[in-house]
Amino acid sequence: MVGADLSVTLADGSASRFVNLDLAASAPCVRAAARAVEAVLPWYASVHRGAGARSARCTLEYERARQSVGDFVGAGAQDLVVFTRNTTDATNLLARALPTGTTTVVFETEHHATLLPWPNARRLPAPQSPDDAVRALEAALRYLAGPVLVAVTGASNVTGEIWPVRRLADVAHAHGARLFVDAAQLAPHTPVDLNALGADYLAFSGHKLYAPFGAGVLVGRGDWLDAAPPYLAGGGASARVGDTADDLTWATGPARHEGGTPNLLGAVALAAVCDALVAADRDALHAHEQRLLARLRAGVAAVPGVRDVSLFGPEHPRVGIVSLALPGHDATAVADRLGHEHGIGVRAGQFCAHPLARRLSGVDGSCGAAGATLLRASIGLGTTEEDVNRFVEALRAVL
């Protein structure tokens, strides 16, 4: 990890190694991403917009990155890989591309990026179990006509719980609907594959996948995307522009929705991480993370007055995310003290998933504001047992 040995000054003037337990918000950069960016920087030039050696090299690197990201999620020949800024951007792109009259079905438990963009959304209440989620979707789709898209998270950014995506996909497809998966929290922790998930569309962010250079991606079926107006009208999105306003031909494929000069460095960094993860032993990484997660949950369970929140129950599988209710304490103040007094970075708030955070905490509040409802610790690549131990000890000391 770049910055793994970062030192910060504490409130008492002493220095301490910084413990980053906020990877669910933005993960640090892995060296594979940094090296990939460093390698392409001397060649940096326009993509798809030049005949010189630099432009040709950058165009090649950009399209190689597209192939790597597509391979990472098992994209097929019929799928498009469209680079965006992040998951929110990718979700809004898909929302703009939906056929007229499309109904979107979404659970109220989603991150705002998947909860808010849809023009004609039907919200389902928070399910009490995976079975309940499947039954609720089945009941909702039974009476819907016309195009339908089901939008669901792969793993909750509040609880880390893994959703029954494949079962929901089977229900959606049985009713002629399509499925979109927000994989922002899933992709950093476990392999994601369009076919295995049964997803028609999938999105995730580089900044959560250890490639913090401002790139995200939307991957999925090309028919709706090619039939929709460009997400960003402009250079690159147009194949031919005539002399009158109606003499216009839009590009097809990814270029249609990648108007303007693309984020080459972001795409290269994201692809480098995807390639590194494909080459890594994901089972070993997952097992290591789950051991740390168990240690973290056992540690906070022993701190009086702390409650580890969940939607599907404490034994349900989850990725490395733990959110804590702290009755009688201001989570924002606790997070500030952990940072200033102990050199530990965590997140306090409702994590841009207000309905779910309020439900789990039983307290009203606003995202990131004073009086925040939950305290979140999130782990991943680079997290150590020492990091977990320091957090548990510091949390006990602060409370």
N, C-alpha and C positions, 0 to 999 in steps of 0.2 A: 504494500500500500504506500502511495506517496503521502508523506506526512505522518507515518506511523509513530515516529519518535518526537512528534510536536510537543513542545513544552510551553506551558502557560503560567502566568503569575497569579497566585491566589490572593485573596483579600488580606492575608497576614503578611504579604510580601515574599513568601516563599515560592519556589518554582516546583511544578509538578508536571509529569507526563499527562497530556490530555487524553481522557477516555471518551471516545466518541460512541455514544449509544443512541444516535439519532439517524441511523442509516435508512430508516423508512421514509424520512423526509428527503435527504440527499446523501447518497453514499459517497465516500471518498474515492479518489481516482486510483485505479490499479496501474502498476507500471507498464503493463501491456498497452494500455490506452495512451499513456504519456509517450512511450517509445514510438507508437504508430504516428502520433501527431508530430513528434520531432522529426521523423523520417520524411514526412510529406511537406513540412514547412519550407525547406529550400526550393521546392518545386511549386509552391503555392501560386495559383493563377485561376482564371475563370474556368468553370466546368461547362462543357457543351458550347462554348462560345469563343473558341480560338483555334488556329491552325498550327501554332507554335508547339515546340516540344513540351513546354511547361503545361500548357492547357491540355495537350493530349495526355500527358501523364496524370494530371488531376482528374480528367474525365474518366480515365481508366480506373483510378483509385476509387472514385465515387461509385462507379458501376460495380466494381468488385465488392465494395462495401454493401451495396444493395443485395448482391448474391449471397454474401455471408450472413446477413441478417435474415434473409429469406430461408436459407438452409437451417439457421438456428431454430426457427419455429416450424420447419417442415412445410414451407410454402410449395404449392403445386404450380403447374404450368398455367392454370387458370387464375392464379392469384396475383394481385399487384402488391408490390412493396413500395409504399409511399413514405418518404422521409418527412417528418414534421418537427415541431419544436419540442413536444413532450406528449404525454398521454392526453392531457386536456385538449391540446390542439388536434390530435388525431381523432378524438371523439367528436369534436365539433365539425371536423371535416366530414366524417361519416354522417353526422346529423344533417349537414347541408346537402348530402348526396342522396338521401332517402327519396324514393319515388313519392310523388304527390299522394297524399292520403295515407301514408304509412303510419301505423300505430306502433308505439314503442312501449314495451312492458318492462318495468324496472322496479326492483325492491327499494323501499325507502332507506335501506341500510347502506346504500352505496355512497362512495366518495362523491363529492359534488361534481367532479369531472364526468362521472357517469350518470349522475342523477339529474343534472340541470340542462344539458344541451338540446334535448329532443323537442321537436316542435309539437308533437301530439302524443304526450306520454300518459300512460296509465300506471300509477304507482300501486304497488302491492305492500301490505304491511309487513313488518319484520317477522320472519318465520321463527318458530321456536325450535325447529330442528331441520336437518336436511330433508327428511321425509315431508315435513310441513311445507318447505319451499317447493318441492316437486308437486305436491297436491295443489298448492295455491296457483302455481303456473298453469297446471292442467285445467283448473277451473276457469282461469282468466282467458285462456286461449280458446276455450270451447265456444265462446260466443262472439269472437272477433272475426271480421271479414276484411278482405283486402290485404295489402302487404303488411306484414308484422315483423318487427325486430325485437328480440329479447336481449336486454343488456344486463350483464352480471359481472361481478368481480371474480377474479380467480382466488384471491386471498384478501381478507379484510385489512385495510390499513389501520383499523382501530384495534382489533383483537388478534389479527394474524391468522384467524381461522380460515381453513381452505373450504371453499364452497363446492357443492356437488355439480360441477360444471357439466360433466358428461351426461349425467342423468337429466339435467335441465335441457341440454342440447337435444337429447333423444325426444323429450316431450315437445320441444319447439318444432323439430323437424316432422314429427308425426302430425302436427297441425299446419304444416306448410310454412312455418315461420323460420326466420333466420336468427342466428345467435351471435352476439358480439361479446367478447371477453376483455375486460380491463385486467391486463396481466402485469400492471406496474409493480405490484407487490409479490406476484408469484414468480416472475421470470428471474429475479435475483437469487431465488432460493431453491428452485427445482426446475427440471427441464419442462419446457412448454412446447406443445406440438399441436398444430391446428387439427390434424386428423384424430389424434388421441383424445383431445378435448371435445371434438365434434363441433368446433367453432367455424363459423363462416367468416368472421372478422376478429382480429386481435390487435391490441395496441399495448405498447409499453414505452417507458422513458429511459433514455440513456443515463440521466442523472441519478436514477435509482439502481442502475446496473453498472456502477463504478466507471462510468464514462461521462464525467460532468462537463460536456462541451456543447450543451444546448440542442441535442437531437433526440427525437422520438420517432416512432414508426407506427403506421397503420398497415396491416397486412390482411388481405382478404380477397374475396371474389371480385372480379373486375367488371361485371356487367353493370351493376348500379353505379360504380365509380365512373365508368366510361360514358354512361348516359347522362350524368349530372353536369351542370355548369361547373367550370373550374372553381375550386375553393378560393384561389387567388388569381384574378385575371391579370395578365401581363406577359412579359417576355418569358419564353419557355413554355407557357401554357398554350400558346397559340401556334398552330402549324402554318397558317397563312392569314395575313391581314390585307384586305383589299382597300380600295379608295373610298368606299362608303361604309357606314356603320354596320350594315347588314351583310357585308361581304367579308365573312369571317369564318375560319375553320379552326376549331380547337384541336389540340393534340389529343391523342389517346394514350393509354397506359399511364405510368406514374407521372410523366411530365405534365399531364393535364392538371394536376393538383399541386405541382411544385413550382409555381410561378416565381420569377425572380432568381437571383443568384443563390444557389443552394448552400447549405452549411456543410462544406466539404470536411472540415476538421471534426465536426460533430459526427458525421457519418463514418469517417475513418476510425474515430475512437470507439464508437459503438460497435462497429464490425470487429475491431481488434479484441474487445471483451467477449463478444459472441464466439469468435474463433478460439479464444483461450479457454472459455468454459466448455466448448464442445470437446476440446482436447483433454480437459481435466477429468479426474475421477469424481463425477458429480455425486455418486453414492457415498463416497468417503467424505466429501464436503458436507453433504446433507447430514450424515451421521454425526459429524463433529458439531455442526450447528445444533442439532437436536440435543446433544449432551449438554451444551452450554445453555440452551433454552430450559432444560429440566433443572439445571443448577440455579438459573436465574429465578425460575418460578418457585422452587423450593426455598430459596433464600428470602424472597419477599413475603412468602407465606408465613415466615417466622417473625416478621416485623409486625408488632401490634398495630391495629387500626388500619391495615392495608388490605384492600380487596382486589384481586386479579379478576377483571371482568371478562365475560364471554357471552356469546349469543347462543351457541349450540351446546354449551356445557364444558366443564373444565377438562374433560378427557378427549374432546374433539381435536383431530390433527390441526396443527397450525405451523406457520413459518415463524421466524425469529422476532416476533412482535409481542410485547406484553404491555397492556394498559392497566393502570391502577387507579381505583377510586380511593380518595383519601378523606374520609368524613372528618369534618372539623378543621381541615387544613385547606389553604389556598394553593392549588397545584402550581400556579405560576410562581408564587413565592418560594415554594419548595424547589422548583426547577432552577430558579435564580440562585438560591443558596448552594445547590449542588454544583452549579457552574462556578460561582465566585469563590466558594470556600473549599471545594473539593476537586475542581478541575474536571467535572463530568458533564458532558453535553447530552441532554435529553429534551423531550418536547412536552409542553403543557398546553392543553386546550381541548378543542373538539375535533381537531385534525381534519377540518373541512369535510366532516361527515356528521353534521349537526344532529339530524334526527336519531342516528344510531348512538352517538355519544350521550345525548340526553337520556335516551332510553336506558342505557347501561349504567349511567351514573345516578339517574334520578334527580339531577340538578340542572337548572337552566343556566345559560351562559352564552358566550360568543367565541368564535374561533380565534384563539390567540389572545383574548382579552384577559384583564384581571378578573379573578374569580373563576378561572378556567376549571373545567370539570374533571379532567383526567390527566394523569402523568404517564407518558409513554416512554418505554425503553425498547430499543430495537437493535438487533445484532445482525452480524453477517460475516463476510470474509474479513479477516484481520482481527476479529474479536477474540479475546483470550479469557482464560479462567480468572486471571488477575483483574481484568476489566469488570467482570461480573462480581467478583468479591468486593472490589472497591465500591461499586455502586450499592450493593446491599448494605455494607458497613456505613457508607455515607448517608443512605436513606434513613437507616436506623438513628444515626446521630442527629440528623436534621429534624426528624419527627419527635 
